[in-house]
Amino acid sequence: MSPNPEWHKDALLDMPYFALLHPFISRLGGDAFPTLQECNALLEWRTPAVTVQSGQPVRFVAQEYGKLPFESQYEPRCYLRGEVPTRADNWHDFFNALVWMAFPKAKAAINARHYHALTDGSKSSDTGMSGSRGSTRDTSTLLDESGVIVVYADDGLARLLRDFQWKELFWVRRAQVRSAMGFYLFGHGLYEKALHPYVGMTGQGLLLATEQEFFNWTPERQLEHLDGKLSTYLSDRRHLASTRELTPVPLLGIPGWAAENECAAYYDNKDYFRAGRHGRSAS
């Protein structure tokens, strides 16, 4: 990681991958990479206040290194004190901060999943205290790093996605995808990859059903609704018990997300638009 990453605010505002983050990026300066102070200033601007599930307000703080007591480790520190360790001049942590602002309830729910998995070791096998992270933490981390929330009002479209029928979904039913299916980047690691999009870039999709009316709402209302819906889903520990509950999504195939996908032949690249795992079908 470069100690002084280049900051091109206008380029981020032009790219479809960062659409959810545009309201926050647009309020940042254009001359230099955002500082911790600037990220915290965005928190002050956002209403309602961003909090973790323990009730503490979120603040971005400098990363600490070395062997730390439990309460000062990443997830406990975040849950107990609302402090999100954040490295300076670091794209990965910068996008994590912005996702906290875009999806405050969902991010708090993921943090709570990690914290309770760590502290409920006597009751559950999902503990990170004995060297085994457990499925809850593994799947939560995968969503947090690489997740894309797929909202749909058409069960047929969801079935095509789960069954890896990419050309049928993204080309043959292109108009229906535009009107009844939405793709919302969630994983901050995925946002970092989107700085330099490449064939092969794939998110881990979490599919959530919605009503058709959702797609007529303003982006602000959509995001608020989606954050609450995702938070409720994640707060149930029965959900995301396995990484197989997430479905790969080749992001450059989404209509409008790459100039190259405006022709049918683009979806014939079997190295990118791969067939599904044997026996996988829509749930």
VMD Tcl script that draws the C-alpha trace (Angstrom):
set ca {
  {0.00 0.00 0.00}
  {1.40 3.38 -0.99}
  {1.93 5.66 2.03}
  {0.43 8.52 0.03}
  {-2.32 7.10 -2.20}
  {-3.50 9.29 -5.03}
  {-6.87 10.91 -4.46}
  {-9.10 11.48 -7.46}
  {-12.46 12.50 -6.07}
  {-14.04 13.26 -9.47}
  {-13.10 9.82 -10.81}
  {-14.87 8.14 -7.88}
  {-17.96 10.25 -8.50}
  {-18.00 9.11 -12.15}
  {-17.84 5.35 -11.48}
  {-21.04 3.32 -11.02}
  {-19.43 1.02 -8.44}
  {-19.25 3.87 -5.93}
  {-22.80 5.19 -6.41}
  {-23.89 4.37 -2.85}
  {-20.93 6.30 -1.46}
  {-21.31 9.40 -3.66}
  {-23.24 11.43 -1.03}
  {-20.29 11.06 1.33}
  {-17.47 11.33 -1.19}
  {-18.98 14.52 -2.59}
  {-18.58 16.23 0.79}
  {-14.85 15.52 0.97}
  {-12.12 17.82 -0.29}
  {-10.56 17.26 -3.69}
  {-6.90 17.92 -2.98}
  {-5.63 15.12 -0.74}
  {-6.55 11.71 0.61}
  {-9.16 12.08 3.40}
  {-7.86 12.10 6.96}
  {-9.35 10.49 10.06}
  {-10.56 13.93 11.08}
  {-12.42 14.36 7.79}
  {-14.04 10.93 8.10}
  {-15.18 11.76 11.62}
  {-16.52 15.09 10.37}
  {-18.69 13.12 7.93}
  {-20.03 11.16 10.89}
  {-21.01 14.43 12.56}
  {-22.85 15.47 9.37}
  {-24.78 12.21 9.06}
  {-28.12 11.93 10.82}
  {-29.26 10.01 12.70}
  {-26.00 9.38 14.56}
  {-24.12 6.19 13.70}
  {-23.88 3.86 16.70}
  {-22.86 0.30 17.44}
  {-25.36 -2.09 19.01}
  {-24.06 -1.41 22.53}
  {-25.28 2.17 22.03}
  {-21.88 3.83 21.74}
  {-21.43 6.41 18.96}
  {-19.02 5.35 16.22}
  {-15.67 7.12 15.88}
  {-12.76 6.30 13.61}
  {-9.52 6.04 15.58}
  {-5.89 5.27 14.78}
  {-4.95 1.61 14.46}
  {-2.99 0.16 17.41}
  {-0.40 -2.57 16.90}
  {1.16 -5.31 18.98}
  {-0.43 -7.74 21.41}
  {-3.61 -6.13 22.71}
  {-5.97 -7.10 25.56}
  {-9.32 -8.48 24.45}
  {-11.20 -5.21 24.98}
  {-8.75 -3.37 22.68}
  {-8.89 -5.87 19.82}
  {-10.74 -4.81 16.69}
  {-14.25 -6.21 17.10}
  {-14.50 -5.86 20.92}
  {-13.14 -2.31 20.79}
  {-15.71 -1.43 18.17}
  {-18.61 -3.08 20.03}
  {-17.73 -1.87 23.53}
  {-16.47 1.64 22.78}
  {-17.69 2.45 19.28}
  {-14.09 2.94 18.16}
  {-13.30 1.65 14.66}
  {-9.52 1.22 14.21}
  {-8.61 2.90 10.93}
  {-5.23 3.17 9.22}
  {-4.30 6.53 7.75}
  {-3.86 6.87 3.96}
  {-5.37 3.45 3.39}
  {-8.05 2.77 0.77}
  {-9.28 -0.40 2.46}
  {-9.98 1.31 5.77}
  {-11.29 4.46 4.08}
  {-13.97 2.44 2.27}
  {-14.78 0.65 5.51}
  {-15.47 4.06 7.06}
  {-17.75 5.06 4.19}
  {-19.69 1.80 4.37}
  {-20.28 2.49 8.08}
  {-21.98 5.70 6.98}
  {-23.97 4.11 4.15}
  {-25.03 0.98 6.09}
  {-24.75 1.93 9.79}
  {-27.27 -0.59 11.12}
  {-25.96 -3.46 9.00}
  {-22.33 -2.75 9.90}
  {-23.29 -2.63 13.58}
  {-25.06 -5.98 13.18}
  {-21.96 -7.59 11.65}
  {-19.80 -6.20 14.46}
  {-22.27 -7.63 17.00}
  {-22.14 -11.05 15.28}
  {-18.35 -11.05 15.64}
  {-18.44 -9.86 19.24}
  {-21.01 -12.40 20.38}
  {-19.23 -15.21 18.53}
  {-16.07 -14.26 20.43}
  {-17.73 -14.00 23.83}
  {-20.20 -16.90 23.61}
  {-17.48 -19.54 23.37}
  {-18.88 -21.51 26.25}
  {-22.25 -21.78 24.50}
  {-21.27 -22.12 20.85}
  {-18.58 -23.54 18.61}
  {-18.49 -20.18 16.79}
  {-15.68 -18.69 18.84}
  {-12.54 -16.99 17.68}
  {-10.80 -17.40 21.05}
  {-9.42 -20.89 20.59}
  {-7.87 -20.55 17.14}
  {-11.00 -21.47 15.19}
  {-13.03 -18.56 13.87}
  {-16.17 -20.58 13.25}
  {-18.68 -20.37 10.43}
  {-20.50 -17.32 11.77}
  {-17.36 -15.21 11.76}
  {-16.09 -16.61 8.45}
  {-19.32 -15.85 6.63}
  {-19.73 -12.46 8.29}
  {-16.19 -11.52 7.23}
  {-16.81 -12.65 3.66}
  {-19.91 -10.46 3.43}
  {-18.13 -7.55 5.12}
  {-15.19 -7.71 2.73}
  {-16.73 -8.87 -0.56}
  {-20.48 -8.65 -0.18}
  {-22.91 -7.30 -2.76}
  {-26.55 -7.03 -1.71}
  {-28.85 -8.21 -4.49}
  {-32.43 -6.99 -4.11}
  {-35.06 -8.53 -6.35}
  {-38.79 -8.35 -6.98}
  {-38.85 -11.19 -9.51}
  {-38.22 -14.73 -8.25}
  {-37.29 -15.85 -11.75}
  {-34.39 -13.41 -11.88}
  {-33.14 -14.59 -8.50}
  {-33.29 -18.19 -9.68}
  {-31.22 -17.38 -12.77}
  {-28.58 -15.69 -10.62}
  {-28.40 -18.54 -8.13}
  {-28.15 -21.02 -11.01}
  {-25.34 -19.07 -12.70}
  {-27.37 -18.48 -15.87}
  {-25.46 -15.29 -16.60}
  {-26.25 -14.70 -20.27}
  {-29.94 -15.42 -19.78}
  {-30.00 -13.09 -16.78}
  {-27.81 -10.18 -17.85}
  {-28.48 -10.20 -21.60}
  {-31.72 -11.97 -22.52}
  {-33.58 -10.53 -19.51}
  {-31.58 -7.33 -19.38}
  {-34.62 -5.04 -19.26}
  {-36.17 -6.97 -16.39}
  {-32.89 -6.86 -14.45}
  {-32.82 -3.08 -14.81}
  {-36.38 -2.73 -13.53}
  {-36.71 -5.46 -10.89}
  {-33.24 -6.23 -9.55}
  {-30.69 -3.99 -7.81}
  {-27.03 -4.55 -6.94}
  {-25.57 -2.66 -3.97}
  {-21.89 -2.99 -3.13}
  {-21.41 -3.62 0.59}
  {-17.95 -5.14 1.05}
  {-15.25 -2.54 1.64}
  {-12.63 -4.87 0.17}
  {-14.74 -5.03 -2.97}
  {-14.80 -1.24 -3.16}
  {-11.01 -1.25 -3.04}
  {-10.89 -3.69 -5.96}
  {-13.33 -1.49 -7.88}
  {-10.71 1.27 -8.00}
  {-9.22 -0.75 -10.85}
  {-12.03 -2.93 -12.31}
  {-10.89 -6.11 -14.03}
  {-12.47 -9.08 -15.75}
  {-12.79 -11.59 -12.97}
  {-13.94 -9.10 -10.32}
  {-16.65 -10.95 -8.40}
  {-18.75 -10.12 -5.36}
  {-20.41 -12.47 -2.93}
  {-24.13 -11.90 -3.32}
  {-26.68 -11.92 -0.53}
  {-30.14 -12.07 -2.10}
  {-33.02 -10.25 -0.43}
  {-36.56 -10.22 -1.79}
  {-38.50 -6.95 -1.96}
  {-41.63 -5.47 -3.48}
  {-41.58 -3.94 -6.98}
  {-42.37 -0.53 -5.49}
  {-38.86 -0.47 -3.96}
  {-37.40 0.34 -7.37}
  {-39.54 3.49 -7.68}
  {-38.18 5.00 -4.45}
  {-35.45 7.63 -4.23}
  {-31.91 6.27 -3.73}
  {-31.91 7.69 -0.19}
  {-35.10 5.86 0.76}
  {-33.87 2.65 -0.90}
  {-30.64 2.73 1.08}
  {-32.34 3.42 4.41}
  {-34.80 0.58 3.82}
  {-32.06 -1.78 2.69}
  {-29.89 -0.98 5.72}
  {-32.74 -1.83 8.08}
  {-33.68 -4.97 6.18}
  {-30.09 -6.20 6.10}
  {-29.59 -5.41 9.79}
  {-32.68 -7.44 10.74}
  {-31.46 -10.33 8.59}
  {-27.97 -10.30 10.10}
  {-29.24 -10.03 13.66}
  {-30.66 -13.54 13.38}
  {-27.71 -15.86 14.01}
  {-29.43 -18.62 12.04}
  {-28.74 -16.60 8.91}
  {-25.39 -16.72 7.13}
  {-24.39 -19.89 8.93}
  {-22.42 -21.02 5.86}
  {-20.54 -19.29 3.05}
  {-22.70 -21.31 0.63}
  {-25.56 -18.95 1.44}
  {-23.72 -16.32 -0.62}
  {-23.87 -16.44 -4.40}
  {-21.00 -15.26 -6.65}
  {-21.88 -12.21 -8.77}
  {-19.58 -11.27 -11.71}
  {-19.84 -7.52 -11.27}
  {-18.73 -6.47 -14.75}
  {-21.70 -8.37 -16.14}
  {-24.28 -6.17 -14.43}
  {-26.02 -3.99 -17.05}
  {-24.52 -0.50 -17.04}
  {-21.47 -1.44 -14.97}
  {-19.06 -1.97 -17.88}
  {-19.11 -0.52 -21.40}
  {-17.99 -3.87 -22.78}
  {-21.14 -5.70 -21.66}
  {-23.33 -3.89 -24.18}
  {-23.02 -6.84 -26.57}
  {-24.18 -10.44 -26.21}
  {-20.75 -11.92 -27.00}
  {-19.33 -10.44 -23.79}
  {-21.18 -13.08 -21.80}
  {-19.58 -15.94 -23.74}
  {-16.39 -15.63 -21.69}
  {-16.70 -18.86 -19.69}
  {-13.60 -18.08 -17.63}
  {-15.50 -15.18 -16.08}
  {-19.15 -16.20 -16.43}
  {-18.68 -19.67 -15.05}
  {-21.18 -22.48 -14.69}
  {-22.59 -23.14 -11.23}
  {-21.39 -25.61 -8.66}
  {-22.76 -29.10 -9.18}
  {-26.13 -29.54 -7.54}
  {-26.63 -25.89 -6.71}
  {-30.13 -24.57 -7.28}
  {-32.30 -21.71 -6.15}
  {-33.53 -21.98 -2.59}
}
mol new
graphics top color blue
foreach p $ca { graphics top sphere $p radius 0.5 }
foreach p [lrange $ca 0 end-1] q [lrange $ca 1 end] { graphics top cylinder $p $q radius 0.2 }
display resetview
